[in-house]
């Protein structure tokens, strides 16, 4: 599985961005998807998990109420809508995939930089 992430950029605090992730095939029926982020000097942080097999979406407390994960089956795309962005959201954002029923994330996109200025 190959993942292509895009949509990052520079935005002022309070602004919005939408990230996209396109897998190499139509995998949504067999894979969970997630968004992670990593800021300089920090460990990679799990932001959103889209577990469609059980209809469950997980959000990290730091983004709850501001970020929304979704998918468009017709476009074979997963999105991360980020609103009310804060400087502390600055990071490289990665999409990831795992086979439903497993716990590790073996498939990763290349990362897209999000920079939020104050």
MMTF fields as JSON, N, C-alpha, C and O atoms, coordinates in Angstrom:
{
  "mmtfVersion": "1.0.0",
  "mmtfProducer": "UNKNOWN",
  "numBonds": 471,
  "numAtoms": 472,
  "numGroups": 118,
  "numChains": 1,
  "numModels": 1,
  "chainsPerModel": [1],
  "groupsPerChain": [118],
  "chainIdList": ["A"],
  "bondAtomList": [4, 2, 8, 6, 12, 10, 16, 14, 20, 18, 24, 22, 28, 26, 32, 30, 36, 34, 40, 38, 44, 42, 48, 46, 52, 50, 56, 54, 60, 58, 64, 62, 68, 66, 72, 70, 76, 74, 80, 78, 84, 82, 88, 86, 92, 90, 96, 94, 100, 98, 104, 102, 108, 106, 112, 110, 116, 114, 120, 118, 124, 122, 128, 126, 132, 130, 136, 134, 140, 138, 144, 142, 148, 146, 152, 150, 156, 154, 160, 158, 164, 162, 168, 166, 172, 170, 176, 174, 180, 178, 184, 182, 188, 186, 192, 190, 196, 194, 200, 198, 204, 202, 208, 206, 212, 210, 216, 214, 220, 218, 224, 222, 228, 226, 232, 230, 236, 234, 240, 238, 244, 242, 248, 246, 252, 250, 256, 254, 260, 258, 264, 262, 268, 266, 272, 270, 276, 274, 280, 278, 284, 282, 288, 286, 292, 290, 296, 294, 300, 298, 304, 302, 308, 306, 312, 310, 316, 314, 320, 318, 324, 322, 328, 326, 332, 330, 336, 334, 340, 338, 344, 342, 348, 346, 352, 350, 356, 354, 360, 358, 364, 362, 368, 366, 372, 370, 376, 374, 380, 378, 384, 382, 388, 386, 392, 390, 396, 394, 400, 398, 404, 402, 408, 406, 412, 410, 416, 414, 420, 418, 424, 422, 428, 426, 432, 430, 436, 434, 440, 438, 444, 442, 448, 446, 452, 450, 456, 454, 460, 458, 464, 462, 468, 466],
  "bondOrderList": [1, 1, 1, 1, 1, 1, 1, 1, 1, 1, 1, 1, 1, 1, 1, 1, 1, 1, 1, 1, 1, 1, 1, 1, 1, 1, 1, 1, 1, 1, 1, 1, 1, 1, 1, 1, 1, 1, 1, 1, 1, 1, 1, 1, 1, 1, 1, 1, 1, 1, 1, 1, 1, 1, 1, 1, 1, 1, 1, 1, 1, 1, 1, 1, 1, 1, 1, 1, 1, 1, 1, 1, 1, 1, 1, 1, 1, 1, 1, 1, 1, 1, 1, 1, 1, 1, 1, 1, 1, 1, 1, 1, 1, 1, 1, 1, 1, 1, 1, 1, 1, 1, 1, 1, 1, 1, 1, 1, 1, 1, 1, 1, 1, 1, 1, 1, 1],
  "groupList": [{"groupName": "UNK", "atomNameList": ["N", "CA", "C", "O"], "elementList": ["N", "C", "C", "O"], "formalChargeList": [0, 0, 0, 0], "bondAtomList": [1, 0, 2, 1, 3, 2], "bondOrderList": [1, 1, 2], "singleLetterCode": "X", "chemCompType": "L-PEPTIDE LINKING"}],
  "groupTypeList": [0, 0, 0, 0, 0, 0, 0, 0, 0, 0, 0, 0, 0, 0, 0, 0, 0, 0, 0, 0, 0, 0, 0, 0, 0, 0, 0, 0, 0, 0, 0, 0, 0, 0, 0, 0, 0, 0, 0, 0, 0, 0, 0, 0, 0, 0, 0, 0, 0, 0, 0, 0, 0, 0, 0, 0, 0, 0, 0, 0, 0, 0, 0, 0, 0, 0, 0, 0, 0, 0, 0, 0, 0, 0, 0, 0, 0, 0, 0, 0, 0, 0, 0, 0, 0, 0, 0, 0, 0, 0, 0, 0, 0, 0, 0, 0, 0, 0, 0, 0, 0, 0, 0, 0, 0, 0, 0, 0, 0, 0, 0, 0, 0, 0, 0, 0, 0, 0],
  "groupIdList": [1, 2, 3, 4, 5, 6, 7, 8, 9, 10, 11, 12, 13, 14, 15, 16, 17, 18, 19, 20, 21, 22, 23, 24, 25, 26, 27, 28, 29, 30, 31, 32, 33, 34, 35, 36, 37, 38, 39, 40, 41, 42, 43, 44, 45, 46, 47, 48, 49, 50, 51, 52, 53, 54, 55, 56, 57, 58, 59, 60, 61, 62, 63, 64, 65, 66, 67, 68, 69, 70, 71, 72, 73, 74, 75, 76, 77, 78, 79, 80, 81, 82, 83, 84, 85, 86, 87, 88, 89, 90, 91, 92, 93, 94, 95, 96, 97, 98, 99, 100, 101, 102, 103, 104, 105, 106, 107, 108, 109, 110, 111, 112, 113, 114, 115, 116, 117, 118],
  "secStructList": [7, 7, 3, 3, 3, 3, 7, 7, 3, 3, 3, 3, 6, 6, 7, 7, 3, 3, 3, 3, 3, 3, 3, 1, 1, 7, 7, 6, 6, 6, 3, 3, 3, 3, 3, 3, 3, 3, 7, 6, 6, 1, 7, 7, 3, 3, 3, 3, 3, 3, 3, 4, 4, 4, 6, 3, 3, 3, 3, 7, 6, 6, 6, 6, 6, 6, 3, 3, 3, 3, 3, 3, 6, 6, 6, 6, 3, 3, 3, 3, 3, 3, 7, 1, 7, 7, 4, 4, 4, 7, 3, 3, 3, 3, 3, 3, 3, 3, 3, 6, 6, 7, 7, 1, 7, 7, 3, 3, 7, 7, 7, 3, 3, 3, 3, 3, 3, 7],
  "xCoordList": [0.855, 0.0, 0.89, 1.768, 0.668, 1.378, 0.386, -0.758, 0.84, -0.031, 0.588, 1.788, -0.223, 0.238, -0.504, -1.71, 0.237, -0.363, -0.049, 1.008, -0.981, -0.787, -1.674, -2.506, -1.485, -2.363, -1.758, -2.404, -0.539, 0.086, 0.416, 0.306, 0.824, 1.189, 1.375, 1.447, 1.451, 1.617, 0.292, -0.322, -0.136, -1.412, -1.264, -0.46, -2.042, -2.027, -2.855, -3.765, -2.53, -3.302, -4.771, -5.116, -5.627, -7.059, -7.554, -8.76, -6.638, -7.005, -7.274, -7.283, -7.494, -7.849, -7.002, -6.532, -6.823, -6.205, -6.907, -7.461, -6.875, -7.39, -6.305, -5.83, -5.93, -4.965, -5.687, -6.805, -5.04, -5.588, -4.594, -3.381, -5.122, -4.288, -4.952, -6.1, -4.234, -4.754, -3.944, -2.738, -4.593, -3.874, -3.725, -4.402, -2.83, -2.543, -3.654, -3.699, -4.554, -5.675, -6.883, -6.826, -7.966, -9.194, -9.138, -9.497, -8.677, -8.339, -9.254, -9.135, -10.173, -10.902, -11.707, -11.916, -12.152, -12.96, -12.121, -12.666, -10.815, -9.941, -8.914, -8.179, -8.854, -7.821, -8.423, -9.359, -7.85, -8.075, -7.087, -6.014, -7.477, -6.589, -6.349, -7.164, -5.236, -4.916, -4.077, -3.453, -4.094, -3.194, -2.323, -2.812, -1.032, -0.061, 0.602, 0.481, 1.303, 2.108, 3.37, 3.418, 4.381, 5.641, 6.23, 6.544, 6.37, 6.994, 8.49, 8.892, 9.309, 10.763, 11.072, 10.592, 11.876, 12.279, 11.267, 11.506, 10.118, 9.066, 8.886, 9.293, 8.271, 7.928, 6.694, 5.927, 6.538, 5.375, 4.123, 4.087, 3.114, 1.884, 0.698, 0.524, -0.104, -1.322, -2.375, -2.661, -2.948, -3.915, -5.34, -6.232, -5.545, -6.879, -6.764, -5.861, -7.682, -7.812, -9.213, -10.204, -9.28, -10.557, -10.747, -10.208, -11.53, -11.748, -13.152, -14.101, -13.271, -14.596, -15.244, -16.466, -14.44, -15.018, -15.964, -16.899, -15.716, -16.596, -17.236, -17.854, -17.088, -17.707, -17.151, -17.898, -15.864, -15.24, -14.179, -13.37, -14.19, -13.157, -12.548, -13.258, -11.225, -10.508, -9.846, -9.263, -9.941, -9.246, -8.384, -8.828, -7.162, -6.335, -6.978, -7.609, -6.818, -7.427, -6.981, -7.742, -5.767, -5.213, -5.905, -5.791, -6.616, -7.261, -8.766, -9.45, -9.287, -10.713, -11.521, -11.233, -12.522, -13.353, -12.831, -13.543, -11.596, -10.996, -10.686, -10.787, -10.313, -9.939, -11.039, -11.706, -11.211, -12.19, -11.585, -11.104, -11.623, -11.178, -12.366, -13.436, -12.187, -13.281, -12.705, -11.499, -13.587, -13.154, -14.198, -15.377, -13.747, -14.616, -14.347, -13.321, -15.26, -15.049, -14.928, -14.111, -15.732, -15.715, -14.36, -13.892, -13.745, -12.445, -11.294, -10.124, -11.642, -10.606, -9.624, -8.409, -10.158, -9.329, -9.769, -10.959, -8.784, -9.013, -8.607, -7.615, -9.38, -9.115, -8.885, -9.361, -8.14, -8.046, -8.333, -7.488, -9.538, -9.912, -9.446, -9.816, -8.64, -8.058, -8.528, -8.203, -9.286, -9.81, -9.223, -8.661, -9.358, -8.871, -7.437, -7.107, -6.604, -5.238, -4.453, -4.653, -3.556, -2.723, -1.252, -0.918, -0.379, 1.048, 1.552, 2.447, 1.001, 1.443, 0.988, 1.383, 0.165, -0.192, 0.88, 0.806, 1.861, 2.934, 3.674, 4.165, 3.749, 4.368, 4.349, 3.723, 5.04, 4.866, 3.751, 3.781, 2.783, 1.628, 1.749, 2.087, 1.462, 1.564, 0.24, -0.431, -0.135, -1.235, -0.65, 0.458, -1.417, -0.958, -2.129, -3.293, -1.794, -2.825, -2.411, -1.225, -3.402, -3.154, -4.315, -5.44, -4.022, -5.059, -6.037, -5.618, -7.32, -8.331, -8.056, -7.806, -8.102, -7.88, -6.46, -6.164, -5.573, -4.187, -3.95, -4.781, -2.799, -2.545, -1.381, -1.215, -0.583, 0.541, 0.214, -0.688, 0.99, 0.76, 1.95, 2.937, 1.87, 3.027, 3.129, 4.179, 2.052, 2.039, 1.957, 1.094, 2.875, 2.985, 3.109, 3.738, 2.489, 2.716, 4.001, 4.665, 4.348, 5.631, 5.628, 6.696, 4.489, 4.442, 4.225, 4.723, 3.472, 3.242, 3.373, 2.832, 4.095, 4.418, 3.261, 2.727, 2.886, 1.907, 2.602, 3.161, 2.563, 3.176, 2.122, 1.495, 1.935, 0.942, 1.687, 2.392, 1.524, 2.204, 1.31, 0.084, 1.947, 1.182, 0.924, 0.295],
  "yCoordList": [-1.185, 0.0, 1.235, 1.375, 2.105, 3.39, 4.503, 4.457, 5.512, 6.609, 7.919, 8.135, 8.784, 10.08, 11.161, 11.343, 11.876, 12.953, 14.302, 14.495, 15.224, 16.568, 17.548, 17.15, 18.84, 19.855, 20.725, 21.665, 20.441, 21.252, 22.642, 22.927, 23.503, 24.852, 25.732, 25.27, 27.016, 28.024, 28.751, 29.215, 28.845, 29.486, 30.248, 29.884, 31.306, 32.062, 31.352, 30.584, 31.618, 31.06, 31.421, 32.552, 30.438, 30.623, 30.202, 30.098, 29.959, 29.57, 28.092, 27.349, 27.674, 26.287, 25.735, 26.472, 24.437, 23.702, 22.357, 21.847, 21.791, 20.447, 19.59, 19.878, 18.549, 17.597, 16.464, 16.098, 15.915, 14.796, 13.641, 13.843, 12.451, 11.248, 10.284, 9.884, 9.918, 9.005, 7.714, 7.736, 6.601, 5.33, 4.832, 5.306, 3.869, 3.36, 2.494, 2.252, 2.02, 1.211, 1.49, 2.285, 0.837, 1.022, 0.088, -1.086, 0.644, -0.171, 0.047, -0.661, 1.019, 1.445, 0.317, 0.332, -0.641, -1.707, -2.677, -3.446, -2.644, -3.594, -2.942, -3.636, -1.607, -0.914, 0.215, 0.896, 0.391, 1.608, 2.646, 2.317, 3.913, 5.004, 5.896, 5.941, 6.602, 7.488, 8.658, 8.612, 9.695, 10.825, 10.952, 10.912, 11.104, 11.362, 12.702, 13.237, 13.231, 14.417, 14.34, 13.676, 15.042, 15.085, 16.486, 16.967, 17.117, 18.423, 18.251, 17.23, 19.217, 19.104, 18.848, 19.56, 17.829, 17.494, 16.693, 16.327, 16.413, 15.667, 14.287, 14.035, 13.413, 12.096, 12.225, 13.183, 11.247, 11.219, 11.04, 10.205, 11.826, 11.857, 11.389, 11.819, 10.519, 10.085, 11.174, 11.64, 11.579, 12.673, 12.153, 12.486, 11.347, 10.851, 9.409, 9.07, 8.567, 7.216, 7.066, 7.362, 6.606, 6.388, 4.881, 4.235, 4.344, 2.901, 2.624, 2.515, 2.511, 2.414, 1.052, 0.924, 0.056, -1.282, -1.345, -2.145, -0.498, -0.456, 0.908, 1.195, 1.755, 3.069, 3.963, 4.723, 3.891, 4.616, 5.558, 5.193, 6.761, 7.739, 8.23, 8.663, 8.159, 8.634, 9.961, 10.145, 10.881, 12.15, 12.367, 12.137, 12.808, 13.207, 14.404, 15.24, 14.481, 15.58, 16.94, 17.907, 17.005, 18.281, 18.82, 20.006, 17.959, 18.413, 18.238, 18.647, 17.644, 17.356, 18.644, 19.627, 18.628, 19.805, 20.754, 21.663, 20.552, 21.423, 20.667, 21.227, 19.417, 18.6, 17.579, 17.088, 17.275, 16.265, 15.374, 15.842, 14.077, 13.109, 12.579, 12.361, 12.368, 11.859, 11.164, 11.188, 10.559, 9.929, 10.16, 10.368, 10.12, 10.185, 8.938, 8.84, 8.001, 6.734, 6.944, 6.298, 7.839, 8.063, 8.599, 8.269, 9.416, 9.977, 9.167, 9.487, 8.116, 7.277, 8.119, 7.957, 9.008, 9.978, 10.079, 10.046, 10.204, 10.489, 11.929, 12.412, 12.608, 14.014, 14.242, 13.494, 15.301, 15.831, 17.322, 18.107, 17.698, 19.104, 19.687, 19.2, 20.718, 21.325, 22.769, 23.601, 23.049, 24.397, 24.974, 24.248, 26.271, 26.957, 26.551, 26.212, 26.59, 26.125, 27.0, 28.212, 26.345, 26.999, 26.803, 25.848, 27.684, 27.485, 26.115, 25.554, 25.577, 24.266, 23.117, 21.971, 23.414, 22.389, 22.257, 21.368, 23.138, 23.08, 21.756, 21.382, 21.057, 19.728, 19.201, 19.783, 18.099, 17.31, 16.31, 15.58, 16.29, 15.413, 14.23, 14.38, 13.054, 11.824, 11.08, 11.021, 10.519, 9.565, 8.152, 7.896, 7.255, 5.891, 4.935, 5.325, 3.675, 2.656, 1.367, 1.062, 0.626, -0.697, -1.612, -1.162, -2.86, -3.839, -3.862, -3.864, -3.879, -3.943, -5.118, -6.231, -4.873, -5.921, -6.004, -6.784, -5.209, -5.165, -3.883, -2.975, -3.819, -2.683, -1.812, -0.71, -2.267, -1.453, -0.822, -1.256, 0.231, 1.009, 0.808, 1.538, -0.162, -0.445, 0.417, 0.453, 1.106, 1.857, 3.353, 3.81, 4.109, 5.54, 6.355, 5.939, 7.531, 8.509, 9.265, 9.038, 10.149, 10.838, 12.036, 12.576, 12.47, 13.619, 14.92, 15.118, 15.799, 17.128, 18.142, 17.947, 19.217, 20.201, 21.164, 21.74, 21.327, 22.337, 23.308, 22.908, 24.571, 25.611, 26.652, 27.231, 26.884, 27.843, 29.002, 28.819, 30.172, 31.352, 32.06, 32.053, 32.664, 33.36, 34.811, 35.545],
  "zCoordList": [0.0, 0.0, 0.0, 0.852, -0.933, -0.971, -0.704, -1.156, 0.042, 0.436, -0.015, 0.15, -0.58, -1.056, -0.296, -0.462, 0.542, 1.334, 0.707, 0.105, 0.858, 0.331, 1.088, 1.903, 0.805, 1.363, 2.434, 2.898, 2.843, 3.864, 3.356, 2.163, 4.278, 3.892, 5.097, 6.236, 4.814, 5.859, 6.056, 5.096, 7.301, 7.603, 8.905, 9.763, 9.046, 10.291, 11.352, 11.04, 12.586, 13.69, 13.526, 13.184, 13.778, 13.591, 12.227, 12.007, 11.311, 9.97, 9.838, 10.82, 8.59, 8.3, 7.161, 6.294, 7.189, 6.09, 5.979, 6.953, 4.779, 4.591, 3.951, 2.853, 4.649, 4.13, 3.417, 3.781, 2.403, 1.65, 1.651, 1.709, 1.587, 1.512, 0.539, 0.735, -0.495, -1.506, -1.49, -1.733, -1.21, -1.252, -2.682, -3.595, -2.859, -4.201, -4.759, -5.965, -3.903, -4.372, -3.515, -2.577, -3.839, -3.057, -1.851, -1.931, -0.732, 0.425, 1.615, 2.615, 1.533, 2.724, 3.371, 4.584, 2.597, 3.174, 4.006, 4.797, 3.833, 4.528, 5.435, 6.138, 5.428, 6.184, 7.021, 6.604, 8.223, 8.977, 8.473, 7.966, 8.623, 8.243, 9.444, 10.366, 9.435, 10.548, 10.05, 8.99, 10.857, 10.666, 11.914, 13.043, 11.682, 12.728, 12.426, 11.324, 13.424, 13.188, 14.037, 15.073, 13.561, 14.29, 14.182, 13.094, 15.322, 15.39, 15.671, 16.229, 15.299, 15.533, 16.998, 17.88, 17.247, 18.599, 19.38, 20.531, 18.749, 19.435, 18.811, 17.677, 19.581, 19.026, 18.126, 18.218, 17.274, 16.399, 17.254, 18.158, 16.959, 17.753, 16.918, 15.778, 17.483, 16.812, 16.937, 18.04, 15.822, 15.803, 15.62, 16.4, 14.6, 14.274, 13.793, 13.029, 14.244, 13.709, 13.138, 13.805, 11.909, 11.241, 11.12, 10.222, 12.051, 12.136, 11.623, 12.4, 10.306, 9.729, 9.94, 9.869, 10.194, 10.362, 11.553, 11.571, 12.544, 13.706, 13.867, 14.893, 12.85, 12.888, 13.97, 14.585, 14.215, 15.319, 14.794, 13.94, 15.307, 15.003, 16.303, 17.211, 16.385, 17.573, 17.263, 16.194, 18.207, 18.097, 19.34, 20.465, 19.125, 20.252, 20.949, 20.302, 22.25, 23.008, 22.484, 22.517, 22.01, 21.554, 20.296, 19.986, 19.579, 18.33, 18.352, 17.414, 19.397, 19.471, 19.364, 20.047, 18.512, 18.3, 17.243, 16.816, 16.817, 15.781, 14.496, 13.404, 14.621, 13.457, 13.172, 14.083, 11.89, 11.491, 10.421, 9.389, 10.693, 9.703, 8.922, 9.49, 7.622, 6.805, 5.571, 5.324, 4.825, 3.581, 2.497, 2.784, 1.259, 0.101, -0.727, -1.4, -0.675, -1.389, -2.89, -3.546, -3.431, -4.874, -5.338, -6.427, -4.51, -4.85, -4.265, -4.476, -3.529, -2.914, -2.11, -2.225, -1.308, -0.595, 0.853, 1.164, 1.731, 3.14, 3.391, 2.844, 4.22, 4.494, 5.985, 6.839, 6.258, 7.615, 7.522, 7.09, 7.935, 7.964, 9.291, 10.359, 9.213, 10.413, 10.513, 9.666, 11.543, 11.774, 13.056, 13.877, 13.216, 14.416, 14.728, 15.865, 13.721, 13.88, 14.851, 14.934, 15.58, 16.574, 16.204, 15.503, 16.659, 16.378, 16.823, 16.19, 17.886, 18.358, 17.455, 17.667, 16.458, 15.464, 14.377, 13.528, 14.41, 13.43, 13.526, 14.591, 12.41, 12.385, 10.958, 10.071, 10.756, 9.536, 9.81, 10.801, 8.93, 9.093, 8.137, 6.962, 8.68, 7.928, 7.94, 8.97, 6.814, 6.838, 6.903, 6.431, 7.495, 7.695, 7.528, 7.622, 7.277, 7.097, 7.79, 7.917, 8.232, 8.812, 8.429, 8.212, 8.354, 8.08, 9.245, 10.402, 8.958, 10.01, 10.93, 10.468, 12.229, 13.22, 13.721, 14.627, 13.145, 13.622, 14.398, 14.393, 15.07, 15.954, 15.516, 16.039, 14.586, 14.133, 12.79, 12.074, 12.468, 11.25, 10.307, 10.399, 9.411, 8.558, 7.301, 6.66, 6.945, 5.688, 5.975, 6.725, 5.361, 5.648, 4.374, 3.401, 4.408, 3.367, 3.632, 4.644, 2.739, 2.802, 3.738, 4.024, 4.22, 5.111, 4.368, 3.259, 5.0, 4.435, 5.572, 6.66, 5.305, 6.339, 6.553, 5.604, 7.803, 8.205, 9.147, 10.169, 8.797, 9.633, 9.973, 9.085, 11.26, 11.731, 12.388, 13.38, 11.833, 12.371, 13.381, 13.267, 14.36, 15.405, 15.028, 15.791]
}
